Amino acid sequence: SSLADSDTTNFLSNEHDDEVLVLFTSGTTGTKKLVPHKLGDMLIASACIALSWNLKPDDVNCNLMPLFHVGGIVRQVFAPILSAGSVICCPSFDPQTFWNLLQESKFTWYYAAPTMHQIILANLPSGAASTGNYGGDRQHTTFKLRMIANAAGGLLPSLAEELRAVFGANVLPSYGMTECMPISSPP
């Protein structure tokens, strides 16, 4: 008999202590470690991020980061979904795709590593350059974002100032590990 015809089919929902995700660490302390994540932990991490960043249903994230690490999954997928927001999942990091989506006002925030922020700024579309300098006086409002999140490395203050000037957005640091997500997610 087929599964659809069975009266005895019983689907159970996941419980808070069920493992729902298993990831490898980067191996910076030696051998990579396998880290299991439980549903309850993922929900709490997502809620912490959604609340600290004040994510709302009209927020749209441009997902540039790979989803094989906990930060990419929790910060860019689970937190927006938990807050009833949306996520644009880009197939890979591509600054041209980023700028095309932003010029069409398709997203309100993004999260990336410092090198990615630098590449995005280096590929600022022609004709979009603003007056002023990079010392904090530069003003640019053509590409307005609500916020920008940084992770996967320390953000130099000069780069944070440039991002804030170009996008008119708050630039938020964040910190986490495969074993513990988030460790820090300032408002």
Backbone hydrogen bonds, N-H to C=O, Kabsch-Sander energy under -0.5 kcal/mol:
donor,donor_aa,acceptor,acceptor_aa,energy
5,D,2,S,-0.5
6,S,2,S,-0.6
6,S,3,L,-0.9
12,L,10,N,-0.5
18,D,15,E,-1.8
20,V,37,H,-2.7
21,L,37,H,-1.4
23,L,35,V,-2.4
25,T,33,K,-2.4
30,G,27,G,-1.7
35,V,23,L,-3.5
35,V,33,K,-0.5
37,H,21,L,-3.2
39,L,18,D,-2.5
40,G,16,H,-3.1
42,M,38,K,-2.2
43,L,39,L,-2.4
44,I,40,G,-2.3
45,A,41,D,-2.6
46,S,42,M,-2.4
47,A,43,L,-2.4
48,C,44,I,-2.6
49,I,45,A,-2.1
50,A,46,S,-2.8
51,L,47,A,-2.6
52,S,48,C,-2.6
53,W,49,I,-2.4
54,N,51,L,-0.8
55,L,50,A,-2.5
59,D,56,K,-2.1
61,N,86,S,-2.5
62,C,109,W,-2.0
63,N,61,N,-0.8
63,N,88,I,-2.8
64,L,62,C,-0.8
64,L,111,Y,-0.6
73,I,69,H,-1.8
74,V,70,V,-3.2
75,R,71,G,-2.0
76,Q,71,G,-0.7
76,Q,72,G,-1.0
77,V,73,I,-1.4
78,F,73,I,-2.7
79,A,74,V,-2.6
81,I,77,V,-2.1
82,L,78,F,-3.0
83,S,79,A,-1.6
84,A,81,I,-1.8
85,G,80,P,-3.2
86,S,59,D,-2.1
88,I,61,N,-3.2
89,C,87,V,-0.7
90,C,63,N,-1.7
90,C,88,I,-0.9
94,D,92,S,-0.5
98,F,94,D,-2.2
99,W,95,P,-2.5
100,N,96,Q,-2.5
101,L,97,T,-2.6
102,L,98,F,-2.5
103,Q,99,W,-2.7
104,E,100,N,-1.0
105,S,102,L,-2.1
106,K,101,L,-2.3
108,T,60,V,-2.6
109,W,60,V,-1.7
110,Y,147,M,-0.9
111,Y,62,C,-0.6
112,A,149,A,-2.2
117,H,113,A,-2.2
118,Q,114,P,-2.3
119,I,115,T,-2.1
120,I,116,M,-2.6
121,L,117,H,-2.4
122,A,118,Q,-2.3
123,N,119,I,-1.1
123,N,120,I,-0.6
124,L,121,L,-1.5
128,A,125,P,-1.8
138,R,133,N,-1.1
139,Q,131,T,-1.2
140,H,165,A,-1.1
143,F,166,V,-0.6
144,K,142,T,-0.8
145,L,167,F,-2.1
146,R,108,T,-2.7
147,M,108,T,-1.2
148,I,170,N,-2.5
149,A,110,Y,-2.7
150,N,172,L,-2.8
151,A,112,A,-1.5
156,L,154,G,-0.6
160,A,156,L,-2.3
161,E,157,P,-2.5
162,E,158,S,-2.0
163,L,159,L,-2.6
164,R,160,A,-2.4
165,A,161,E,-2.4
166,V,162,E,-2.7
167,F,163,L,-2.6
168,G,164,R,-1.7
170,N,146,R,-1.2
172,L,148,I,-3.3
172,L,170,N,-0.6
174,S,150,N,-0.9
175,Y,184,S,-2.5
177,M,180,C,-3.1
180,C,177,M,-0.7
183,I,175,Y,-2.6
184,S,175,Y,-2.4
